[in-house]
Amino acid sequence: MQWRVTLEAIDPTGDNYRGEFSFGKDIGRLQDGEVGCSLEDGKTIMAEIQRIVVQREIDLYLEFRRICQDCHSRRWVKDRRTRKIETVFGIVEVQSPRYRICQKCHPYTDFTSTPVSEIVPNRATPELMRLSAKLGALMPYRQAADVLSTFLPDQTGKRFTTLRNRTLKVGQSIQDADFDRWWHELREKKHHEPQNELPLANDLNREIVLSIDTAFVPRTKRNGGRTFEAVVCHTSRGGPGQPAGPVFAFAGTDRWKLKAYACKALHDQEYNGHGEITVISDGEACLKNLTNDLPRKARHILDWFHIAMKVEPLAQLSRTAPPDFQTFGADIASMKWRLWHGQVDRALDLMQGVLAGVQTNDGGTLCLWRRRAEPLLSRLLAYIRNNQSSIPNYAKRYQAGKRISTTSAEAGVNAVVAKRFVKKQQMRWAPQSADSLLAVRAAVLNDELKERMSYTPPSRGSRDISTWEYQPHLPLAFAA
């Protein structure tokens, strides 16, 4: 049985256009369960439809671009070539002529333009680039390439390296677009927008929380070292249970990049210069410095989860305390209570007293229990001292419904880094490749991949190069 598919279109010029193709179906295969169009038949049909549609669109666009926009004359054709355009539904080979610049409007110039390269610069449509990048960010490159070849035509012969290159190229384009947005919009933003109503003092939405954490990614041997750091930040308004905000991630701990991404996240949260900005981290110096780089002085809070995780081994150790340290468990509980209520000085005094008692030597070698307790207490004491100014009254914030830990950032680390870079993926990464892939993965999780790829800087009113480069400026005009 032969099926004929006819496509009819009405062009903007008013002309009718028709394209036809046919495909066959064997009736004898019905007994084998092959009813209707199979996946391969669907891929063949969509590939033929795509070929007809793309060729007609390219022909119309070439006719439009050949007309000079100033004198409406037809430009000369320097040469004609063929170009293969990779689309979601197959590869289409089209004519790609090169047009000379109009000699009537711009004499003594010899510029050429390729209209097909203007609309498809990567020899692949943006939709295919986005789809490849999305799959490459969510699963290993080989597995993503198998998924594409299973459901899309003309993808069987593609290697996984092609999908990897597309993913990294999309990630680089996202980073370039973010840089352009920072340079043209966010860098000079003064936050002078009018405020419609006075926010209430106890309104949780007045506070924008930046929960930042770092993760270690395995490094390739050729780049030296074993691991490198990646920063993951989750931005949100209000306390726990509020709608999740955007996530950004990048490789390294560069201060300028952290500032740029944080300002962009504040802009996405509609920050207009009012309200509070709070940064919650584990106390790393590179993350604490962010409070001085934001548009408004921010407050840094030490993550309560990291404090509790350092106190918990001491609480477990108190269960096996020797008879001489029967009050060790009560001291640890009191220390944790003081830290929870923001009484840092009293907690430090108690820690110093407990540490002095543990370090006391009764004339013999310290017992095994003391050897275990002393380093734990020393590390906790140094950690609290280094972050003394970042410890608030956690109980008061918790009762007010505000955030006190980086649980959202921890979830962001698992979603952005762990599932793709570390856990269950026995892979090593170069920092440059990981940086691009992190940008794509964060854009996919934020559901803004298309928006971030299609960003264009605002127009500055500049003229085309073919206009201003060869038109005489005012002094030269007078001299002529």
Helices and strands as residue ranges (DSSP letters): E 2-10, E 16-24, G 27-32, H 39-66, E 77-87, E 90-100, E 112-113, H 115-119, H 126-138, H 141-151, H 160-181, I 182-186, G 204-206, E 207-218, G 221-223, E 227-237, E 247-251, H 255-268, E 276-281, H 285-288, G 289-292, E 299-302, H 304-317, G 318-320, G 323-325, H 328-340, H 344-359, H 368-386, G 388-390, H 394-399, H 407-413, I 414-422, H 431-445, H 449-453, H 465-468, H 474-479
